[in-house]
Amino acid sequence: MNFIIPFIILITIVVFVHEYGHYYFAKKYGVGVKDFSIGFGKEIFGFNDKSGTRWKFCLIPLGGYVKFFGDRNVFSQAEQAEILKKYSKNDQSKLFITKPLYQRALIVFGGPLANFLLAILIFSLIYIFIGKDFTPPKIEKVSIDSPAEKAGLKKNDIIIGINNNKVLSIREVSTFINTASSNKIDIKVLRNDREITLETGTEIIQSKDVFGNSINKKVIGISIIPATSEINQKKLGPATALYYSIKEIWFVSKTTINYVGLLIRGKADTTQLGGPIKIAKISGQVAEFGVLAFIMTIAYISISLGLINLFPIPLLDGGHLMFFLFEKILGRPLSQKTQEGFFRIGLFLLISLMVFTTFNDINTW
């Protein structure tokens, strides 16, 4: 129960926000919405609003959906004409398929957009009311024969950049090293008031994260301490908080895309992949650290959900946007047979990924 309850809360929030993004733009452009569901399978409870939308919670809390009036995912131009004959002029105006291409694209994009906006809101509020860490990191020790020593890093060097990322706090050093896509890392340091950039190799070691889970950690052989006498936790103004929030989302998105690229090339550490079981475990562990840590996790999961849904895989939002792009280029939708073929491929990929991540979760539990 320590894992299940936080997991359900987390998934409910990020899924609701995602689906509400679709719902918002659908209502904005006059598309009828039949169902707004959190979860799949048998309905546990729900209610109908004044417009006839059924808002419901279902038994399997692993996602959600918004079902549009007369919804059909796959159709050809000929089939669309047949569909329209079944509806009155008034009802035709509520159909998703009758809307201009840009409106359909915005309705689909609304889900991921809502997830990114949720993350921006969370990060911004934390930076405004609690603050952001700006404590510069200083090297306290360089291990003998380590990649850092061979690269020429020295005690008392102040780290100011890693791989073109500006290091603003001591907490970012490990993050930038572990998310590097190459085994070679450029470290920019301040030494005797001079900026020096050195290239260092890395080593992979078996370690534990803050929750005690086994992880493969990338290290260069240094220990760091605050360069100043105290931690510099600074509260930001709204504009500055918004800037750093967007910057954080960009970093997470860029890192995820780089990881997927390595995964496709067979060079990624697949133990980092996780599914619902891993998310549930992390949710429970983070919840024990307090409300703030849990809220931050919601922000990061929201970014991941929004970004993954933009991948051009049929059945995901990105797959629909890909079809809309083809429609724009060709001047007509892809044929029903072609779209069905893409959907089968997408379904195979998603099921394969789900099976793989589930086995990964079990093996690393």
Protein Blocks (a to p, Z undefined) as FASTA:
>chain_A
ZZmmmmmmmmmmmmmmmmmmmmmmmmmnopacfbdcedehjdfbdcddfkopacdddfbl
gbcddddehiafbdcfklmmmmmmmpcfklmmmpmklpcfklmmmmmmmmmmmmmmmmmm
mmmmmmmmnopcfbdcddfbdcehiaklmnopaehiacfbeehiacfbfklmmmmmmmpc
bfbdcddddeehiacdddddddddddddfkopacddddehiacddfbfbdcdddddfklm
mmmmmmmmmmmmmmmmmmmmmmmnopacfklpccfklmmmmmmmmmmnojklmmmmmmmm
mmmmmmmmmpccehiaklmmmmmmmmmmnopacdfklmmmmmmmmmmmmmmmmmmmmmmm
mmmZZ
